[in-house]
Amino acid sequence: MKEYINYKESICNKGNLFRLKRVMKKANAKEEITIGFIGGSITQGSLASADDKCYAWKVFEWWKEIFKDTSFKYVNAGIGGTTSHFGAARVEADLLNAKPDLVFVEFSVNDDSNEHFLETYEGLVRHIYRSGSAPAVVLISNVFYDTGANAQLQHSKVARFYELPLISMQSAIYPAVRDGKIAVRDITPDDLHPNDMGHELVASVVRFFLDRTLQEVLIGEQPAFENDSLPAPITENTYENAIRVDNRTYEASCQGFIKDESEQQDITDCFKNGWLLSEGEGRIAFEVECTGAAIQYRKYVSKNAPVAEVFIDGKPVTELDANFDESWGDKLELETLFEHCEYSNYKIEVAIKDGNKVKNPFNLVSVILAR
């Protein structure tokens, strides 16, 4: 199948390679290297038969194969069904605390192609780029294989502005599927998530880019920005310093809600550390400083779940329906309540009526604040 992939077209933006070449030189000097990945279900390894069949691990293996005497650490911060909005709020705890030398970012099929996700994606990328370990950043753009859709149009704006590499499956693999050269069911059972062969093809596209960069590693290159300082953002950039509020960091005012104190196994055990209302009516309130806010809550495929009403400063703004119409599993939903408002104090309340009439509790996982 690889003969049908347009590897040269996969590099949609070559970008500035100074940081990536620096990582390769460090690896060649046998210094320990940490490789990190952040993204959605494809990065997490959904539908791969084993962890070592996931594209992320196969890309990580490239480094171990090329630099055999170097010690490498692998950090996979992929969480299925999540966007760069959540990524911007969790990247510090889930990835950057490991001080990565290189970070691959993959949210193109979870983000919608709109201005909101342009801003959240830019915020995430800026946060990674400016982090203490000054990692190289490579952007990966996966694709829906039935339609060719993704958020690459928006994400590529970030890639070009910050001179970052963008590696595209929309340009490399999708044309072969569209033209019938690769049978879609040979690489994905659902037109999106790769099977083992699909993960292998995605990894081969990223490895092609790494091979090309390695061939040029001795060609001198200057940092993209003077003193490695980023320019002013292209959006309002209220998500670069986004924070996540859960029961580990905030004491909410609760009537009926209780803290979820069950143990979280790993970052993919993502419905933990919030607040639960299992029966009866209830209300939970947060008083926060921000320019925007979003609620994270659990949506159940088994249905039979409550519907909550949200109030901002006493005014009703939306409802949160915890019943999920899909069948692939419960979803960590993220609902934006407001954004680009004056930086001020806001009272966010979530109220539930008739909670005793349903089987599943309302699970408010966290509040994400834009600053």
Residue, then its C-alpha position, 0 to 999 in steps of 0.5 A: m500500500k505504501e507505494y500509493i502514498n504521496y509522501k512528498e505531498s505529506i509535508c504541507n509545511k516544512g517549517n523551521l527545523f532548528r529545534l528538531k535538528r537540535v533534538m537529533k543532534k542531542a540524540n546523536a550525542k547519546e543524551e537522554i531524549t523525551i518524545g511526547f504526543i498529545g491528541g485524540s483517540i488516534t494518538q491514544g491508539s484507538l483500534a490498534s490491536a496493541d499499544d506498540k501498533c499505534y502510530a505514536w509508538k511506531v514514530f517513537e520507535w524510529w528514534k530508537e532505531i536510528f539512535k541505538d545507543t541513546s536512552f529515550k522516554y515515551v509520553n503519550a497524552g492522547i485522550g479519545g474524543t477530546t479537542s485542542h480546547f481541552g488539550a490547552a488546559r491539560v497539556e502542562a500536567d499531562l505532558l509538559n511536566a515530563k520536560p519533552d524534547l519533542v512534541f507531536v500535536e494531533f487534533s485535526v479530526n476532533d477540532d472543527s474547522n472554525e475560528h474557535f478551534l483556531e484559537t484553542y489550537e494556537g493557544l495549545v501550540r504556543h503553550i508547548y513552544r514556550s514551555g521550559s524544555a523548549p521542545a521541537v513541535v511537529l503538527i500532525s493532521n489526520v483525516f476522515y477517509d470517507t470525506g477528506a474532512n479535517a481542521q487542517l485549513q485552520h491548523s495550517k494557519v498556525a503552522r505557517f505563522y509559527e514556522l512549524p512542520l505540518i504533516s498531512m494524511q489528507s494530502a498523503i493517504y486520503p487521495a489514494v483512498r479517494d481514488g480507489k488505490i487503497a481500499v478504505r476497509d483495509i486501513t480503517p473500519d469506521d472511516l476514521h480510526p486506523n486499524d493496525m495497517g492504518h496506524e502503520l501508514v500514518a507512522s510511515v508518513v511521519r517517519f518519512f518527514l523525520d528521515r528527510t530532516l535527518q538527511e539535512v541535519l548538518i545544514g545550518e539553520q537559525p531559530a525561527f524567531e529572534n531570541d526564540s521569542l514568539p510573535a504576537p498571536i494571530t487570534e485573541n489567544t485566550y487559551e494559551n494560559a487556560i486552566r482546568v478546575d476540578n475537585r483537586t483544585y477547587e472547592a465548589s459550593c454544592q447542594g446535592f452534588i458530591k466529590d468524585e473521590s474514586e481513584q483515577q488510573d491514568i489520564t485516559d480514565c478521564f471522567k474522574n475528579g469532578w462532582l456527581l449528582s446521583e439522585g434528587e435535585g441539586r445545584i453546584a456553583f463556581e465563582v471564577e475569574c476568566t474571560g471565558a468558560a466551558i463545562q466538561y461533563r460525561k455523556y452516556v451511551s446508555k442514556n437514562a441520564p439527567v439534563a442540566e441547566v447552566f446559569i451565568d450570574g443568575k441568568p440561564v444560558t444553556e442546557l447540558d444533556a448527558n444522554f449520548d446518541e452515539s454508540w462508540g462509548d461514553k464521551l467527555e463533552l466540553e461545552t463552551l458557555f462564553e468566551h472573549c468577555e471582559y476579564s472579571n468574576y463570574k458565577i457559574e451554576v449548574a442545576i438539575k431537577d428530577g435527578n432521581k428519575v434516571k439511572n446515570p448520575f450527572n457527572l460534572v468533570s471540570v470547568i475550563l477557564a480562558r484567561 
